[in-house]
């Protein structure tokens, strides 16, 4: 997946050129000493735009996502969806320019090729930089002691899949809460057996067997959420089953909080009325 993102990066840059972005130096490598360690990196782009950057160079990081993940980033902002990308860009900005300025994150939906660029103002980029340096300090102290730092994400997080130290990180593979809560092993096997028996009859959705299958699946889901075990394999009555728990992030707007925190003038720019029209033909009885 990381190779896919790297392969699509030139396409994103070409789309940005068509929209008025200009690239500065290519293959820029930055270094920034921090105590006894040296931070190095390679920003995706040092770019300028006549309007968005007022013609000045700025750091641009390119991220490729699935359609769902890209839309989430566009709707909620990359500071919320992928804060590590903002921290990365802020570090590059500090290392290259000597201060943290506005940084830009270009997010591409690799399903349909649509992309959008989000500007993170310097003030918020500075906050991201401060958070990154605090975490780097923690990691640096652990590394100098030849110890692994605590994982930042829980087991099953997609961001762990691309980490080169994934196999070394015991807690990332088996979280501290794994095995706590949930059902006993015999109860789990019994539920899998019930699910298999109901599934074998290929029932209609309204049949009692379908309801039993759904009930067993719901109980197994609750067990895995309570135990912290996102994937496991079981052998029940000579048949092997893989149980996997995945999460999908939804979104909602708390309008009460929005109205309390944001002035009416700003709300008018955020929440806009949308009028839709419906057309229907209904035969009349005469």
GUVOVEX-413739 format. One record per residue (C-alpha): residue in three letters; x, y, z. Coordinates in steps of 0.25 Angstrom, whole numbers, padded with zeros to 4 digits, always signed. Example, Ala and Ser with C-alpha at 12.3 -4.5 7.8 and 13.67 -1.06 7.14 Angstrom:
ala+0049-0018+0031ser+0055-0004+0029
END
This chain:
unk+0000+0000+0000unk+0012+0009+0003unk+0017+0007-0011unk+0004+0010-0017unk+0004+0024-0010unk+0019+0026-0015unk+0015+0022-0029unk+0003+0032-0029unk+0010+0044-0023unk+0015+0049-0037unk+0001+0049-0042unk-0003+0057-0030unk+0008+0067-0033unk+0004+0068-0048unk-0010+0071-0044unk-0005+0082-0034unk+0003+0088-0045unk-0009+0089-0054unk-0016+0097-0042unk-0005+0107-0041unk+0005+0101-0032unk+0020+0102-0035unk+0030+0093-0030unk+0043+0098-0024unk+0055+0089-0021unk+0054+0074-0023unk+0059+0063-0015unk+0061+0072-0002unk+0066+0065+0010unk+0065+0072+0023unk+0073+0070+0036unk+0070+0075+0050unk+0078+0072+0062unk+0070+0069+0075unk+0079+0066+0087unk+0087+0053+0084unk+0078+0049+0072unk+0077+0055+0058unk+0064+0056+0051unk+0064+0054+0036unk+0054+0054+0026unk+0049+0056+0011unk+0038+0065+0009unk+0028+0062-0003unk+0029+0076-0008unk+0034+0090-0006unk+0024+0098-0014unk+0018+0111-0016unk+0005+0116-0021unk+0001+0131-0025unk-0011+0131-0016unk-0010+0120-0005unk+0004+0123-0001unk+0005+0137-0007unk+0016+0132-0016unk+0025+0128-0004unk+0031+0114-0003unk+0024+0104+0007unk+0024+0090+0011unk+0014+0081+0004unk+0011+0067+0008unk+0004+0057-0001unk-0005+0046+0005unk-0012+0036-0003unk-0025+0029+0003unk-0036+0021+0000unk-0049+0028-0004unk-0055+0027+0010unk-0042+0031+0017unk-0040+0043+0007unk-0055+0048+0009unk-0053+0047+0024unk-0040+0055+0023unk-0047+0065+0015unk-0060+0066+0024unk-0052+0067+0037unk-0039+0072+0033unk-0025+0065+0033unk-0022+0070+0047unk-0033+0061+0052unk-0032+0049+0042unk-0017+0049+0041unk-0010+0058+0051unk+0003+0051+0049unk+0004+0056+0034unk+0002+0070+0040unk+0013+0068+0050unk+0022+0063+0039unk+0020+0075+0031unk+0022+0084+0042unk+0036+0078+0045unk+0040+0079+0031unk+0036+0094+0031unk+0044+0097+0044unk+0056+0089+0038unk+0056+0096+0025unk+0052+0110+0028unk+0056+0112+0042unk+0042+0114+0047unk+0028+0107+0046unk+0020+0114+0035unk+0007+0110+0028unk+0008+0095+0023unk-0001+0088+0013unk-0006+0074+0012unk-0011+0069-0001unk-0020+0057+0000unk-0023+0048-0012unk-0034+0038-0013unk-0028+0027-0021unk-0041+0021-0024unk-0046+0033-0033unk-0033+0042-0034unk-0040+0054-0027unk-0031+0062-0018unk-0032+0074-0009unk-0021+0082-0002unk-0023+0087+0012unk-0015+0099+0018unk-0011+0097+0033unk-0009+0111+0038unk+0005+0114+0044unk-0001+0115+0058unk-0007+0101+0058unk+0005+0096+0051unk+0013+0101+0062unk+0005+0093+0072unk+0006+0081+0064unk+0021+0083+0064unk+0022+0084+0079unk+0014+0071+0080unk+0023+0064+0071unk+0036+0069+0078unk+0030+0065+0092unk+0027+0051+0086unk+0041+0050+0079unk+0047+0054+0093unk+0040+0042+0099unk+0044+0033+0088unk+0059+0038+0088unk+0060+0035+0103unk+0055+0021+0101unk+0064+0018+0089unk+0077+0023+0096unk+0073+0013+0107unk+0072+0002+0097unk+0057+0001+0100unk+0045+0001+0091unk+0035+0012+0093unk+0021+0010+0096unk+0012+0008+0084unk+0004+0020+0080unk-0008+0013+0074unk-0016+0001+0078unk-0015-0013+0072unk-0022-0013+0058unk-0020+0001+0055unk-0017+0003+0040unk-0005+0012+0043unk+0003+0000+0049unk+0002-0008+0037unk+0013+0001+0030unk+0022+0002+0042unk+0036-0004+0040unk+0037-0008+0055unk+0023-0015+0055unk+0029-0029+0058unk+0037-0023+0069unk+0026-0016+0076unk+0020-0027+0085unk+0009-0017+0091unk+0005-0013+0077unk+0002-0028+0074unk-0004-0032+0087unk-0010-0020+0094unk-0010-0019+0110unk-0025-0021+0110unk-0025-0034+0102unk-0031-0046+0109unk-0037-0037+0120unk-0052-0037+0120unk-0060-0045+0109unk-0065-0059+0110unk-0058-0072+0114unk-0052-0080+0103unk-0063-0091+0104unk-0074-0080+0102unk-0067-0075+0090unk-0066-0088+0083unk-0081-0091+0087unk-0085-0078+0080unk-0077-0081+0068unk-0083-0095+0067unk-0097-0088+0068unk-0093-0078+0057unk-0088-0090+0048unk-0101-0098+0050unk-0110-0087+0047unk-0101-0083+0035unk-0101-0097+0029unk-0116-0097+0027unk-0116-0085+0018unk-0128-0079+0024unk-0137-0067+0020unk-0134-0054+0027unk-0147-0055+0035unk-0145-0069+0039unk-0142-0074+0053unk-0129-0079+0049unk-0125-0065+0043unk-0128-0059+0056unk-0120-0069+0064unk-0108-0067+0054unk-0109-0052+0056unk-0110-0053+0071unk-0098-0062+0072unk-0090-0052+0063unk-0094-0040+0072unk-0089-0048+0084unk-0076-0051+0078unk-0074-0037+0074unk-0077-0032+0088unk-0067-0042+0093unk-0056-0038+0084unk-0058-0023+0087unk-0057-0026+0102unk-0045-0035+0101unk-0037-0026+0091unk-0034-0037+0082unk-0037-0032+0068unk-0034-0045+0060unk-0033-0060+0064unk-0034-0074+0059unk-0042-0085+0065unk-0044-0100+0063unk-0058-0104+0066unk-0063-0118+0063unk-0052-0120+0053unk-0054-0108+0045unk-0046-0095+0045unk-0052-0081+0047unk-0045-0068+0046unk-0052-0057+0055unk-0048-0043+0051unk-0053-0030+0057unk-0052-0017+0048unk-0056-0003+0051unk-0062+0007+0042unk-0062+0022+0046unk-0074+0030+0044unk-0077+0044+0046unk-0087+0053+0052unk-0088+0068+0055unk-0092+0073+0070unk-0100+0085+0066unk-0102+0089+0080unk-0087+0090+0082unk-0085+0097+0069unk-0095+0107+0072unk-0089+0110+0086unk-0075+0110+0081unk-0076+0118+0068unk-0082+0131+0065unk-0094+0133+0056unk-0086+0139+0045unk-0076+0128+0044unk-0088+0117+0046unk-0094+0123+0033unk-0082+0120+0025unk-0081+0106+0031unk-0095+0101+0032unk-0103+0105+0019unk-0117+0102+0015unk-0119+0092+0004unk-0131+0092-0004unk-0135+0079-0012unk-0146+0076-0021unk-0154+0063-0022unk-0162+0060-0035unk-0173+0049-0034unk-0185+0045-0043unk-0197+0039-0037unk-0208+0033-0045unk-0222+0038-0041unk-0234+0030-0039unk-0246+0035-0046
END
